[in-house]
Amino acid sequence: MTAALPDEFQTFRQHVLDTANEEQLLDYLKTYSEGGAYTGAYFHELTHTGPAHPDRFDISDVASLSLLSVTLNGQMAHELTKKDKESDELARVLGLEPDRDLGELTVDQVKTLNGDEGLNPAWKLVNRIQGVGPTRTSKLLARKRPRLIPIWDSVIARVLGLPTTSLYWIHFHTALTLDNSSLDKKLSELAEKAGVGERYSRIRVLDILAWMYGKDKKNYESTVLTELDAESDEE
């Protein structure tokens, strides 16, 4: 399954591929990854005792959301981390889709990923928690599958022309794999040159670049630009 890219996503894709913009893009990655102004630099690294369970959410996952400017209230956190049949089911369905690079999946694999045999059941189990919404859901799943699940929020929605999460995994896969995976390869190259290849997955690099690119556009509200992943739970 492929999807025609929104014009905004195509424009940004070409911006990243244009060698004339490489210095700017490397500066984005270096500035962001330093972590001084952008706490989201440590989103995937925050842990409280050691490596987190890949399929179960714990307090470090809850706390990590604050680094991307969203939070869970007490009830949400309890629902997400409590041990019961639903958390067992969430762990089971997450475990069916191990982490791997989205850009290396085939079209058929992405079609499966986006269906009821893939990660949709996990998405629904997280999203069913009252008040969580698509922004928090995408970020929580990105914590567990950082190479596979892109972050979605108001900034990504605007820069890439993805106003809802419908098919957004497929849009990302399409962008990464067009023209012999030229964008996927470019993201890897930029990450290595910026010294963040070991820290960030390629879709995380894309997320960072898209936000920093959006930050420089004058028509973005300043309230949206105070942190990498400003909250927006509107579908």
ChimeraX attribute file (.defattr): number of C-alpha atoms within 10 A of each C-alpha:
attribute: neighborCount
match mode: 1-to-1
recipient: residues
	/A:1	15
	/A:2	17
	/A:3	14
	/A:4	11
	/A:5	18
	/A:6	13
	/A:7	12
	/A:8	15
	/A:9	22
	/A:10	15
	/A:11	14
	/A:12	20
	/A:13	19
	/A:14	13
	/A:15	15
	/A:16	22
	/A:17	16
	/A:18	11
	/A:19	12
	/A:20	10
	/A:21	12
	/A:22	15
	/A:23	10
	/A:24	14
	/A:25	23
	/A:26	18
	/A:27	14
	/A:28	19
	/A:29	22
	/A:30	15
	/A:31	16
	/A:32	19
	/A:33	21
	/A:34	12
	/A:35	12
	/A:36	10
	/A:37	13
	/A:38	17
	/A:39	18
	/A:40	22
	/A:41	22
	/A:42	17
	/A:43	20
	/A:44	21
	/A:45	15
	/A:46	18
	/A:47	16
	/A:48	12
	/A:49	7
	/A:50	8
	/A:51	9
	/A:52	18
	/A:53	10
	/A:54	14
	/A:55	20
	/A:56	19
	/A:57	21
	/A:58	17
	/A:59	14
	/A:60	18
	/A:61	24
	/A:62	22
	/A:63	18
	/A:64	23
	/A:65	21
	/A:66	15
	/A:67	19
	/A:68	21
	/A:69	15
	/A:70	17
	/A:71	17
	/A:72	16
	/A:73	10
	/A:74	10
	/A:75	11
	/A:76	16
	/A:77	19
	/A:78	15
	/A:79	16
	/A:80	24
	/A:81	15
	/A:82	14
	/A:83	11
	/A:84	10
	/A:85	9
	/A:86	14
	/A:87	19
	/A:88	14
	/A:89	14
	/A:90	22
	/A:91	17
	/A:92	14
	/A:93	19
	/A:94	23
	/A:95	15
	/A:96	14
	/A:97	16
	/A:98	13
	/A:99	16
	/A:100	14
	/A:101	17
	/A:102	27
	/A:103	23
	/A:104	15
	/A:105	15
	/A:106	13
	/A:107	16
	/A:108	11
	/A:109	14
	/A:110	20
	/A:111	18
	/A:112	15
	/A:113	20
	/A:114	19
	/A:115	13
	/A:116	11
	/A:117	13
	/A:118	18
	/A:119	20
	/A:120	15
	/A:121	17
	/A:122	22
	/A:123	18
	/A:124	13
	/A:125	16
	/A:126	23
	/A:127	18
	/A:128	14
	/A:129	16
	/A:130	10
	/A:131	13
	/A:132	20
	/A:133	16
	/A:134	23
	/A:135	23
	/A:136	25
	/A:137	22
	/A:138	21
	/A:139	24
	/A:140	24
	/A:141	22
	/A:142	21
	/A:143	26
	/A:144	21
	/A:145	23
	/A:146	22
	/A:147	19
	/A:148	26
	/A:149	24
	/A:150	25
	/A:151	26
	/A:152	26
	/A:153	25
	/A:154	20
	/A:155	27
	/A:156	23
	/A:157	17
	/A:158	16
	/A:159	22
	/A:160	23
	/A:161	17
	/A:162	22
	/A:163	17
	/A:164	16
	/A:165	17
	/A:166	11
	/A:167	16
	/A:168	19
	/A:169	20
	/A:170	21
	/A:171	20
	/A:172	22
	/A:173	27
	/A:174	22
	/A:175	23
	/A:176	24
	/A:177	20
	/A:178	13
	/A:179	9
	/A:180	9
	/A:181	15
	/A:182	14
	/A:183	22
	/A:184	22
	/A:185	16
	/A:186	18
	/A:187	23
	/A:188	19
	/A:189	14
	/A:190	20
	/A:191	24
	/A:192	13
	/A:193	13
	/A:194	17
	/A:195	15
	/A:196	16
	/A:197	16
	/A:198	8
	/A:199	15
	/A:200	22
	/A:201	23
	/A:202	27
	/A:203	25
	/A:204	21
	/A:205	19
	/A:206	26
	/A:207	20
	/A:208	24
	/A:209	22
	/A:210	23
	/A:211	22
	/A:212	23
	/A:213	18
	/A:214	20
	/A:215	20
	/A:216	10
	/A:217	10
	/A:218	8
	/A:219	8
	/A:220	14
	/A:221	10
	/A:222	10
	/A:223	8
	/A:224	16
	/A:225	16
	/A:226	13
	/A:227	20
	/A:228	25
	/A:229	27
	/A:230	19
	/A:231	18
	/A:232	17
	/A:233	16
	/A:234	12
	/A:235	12
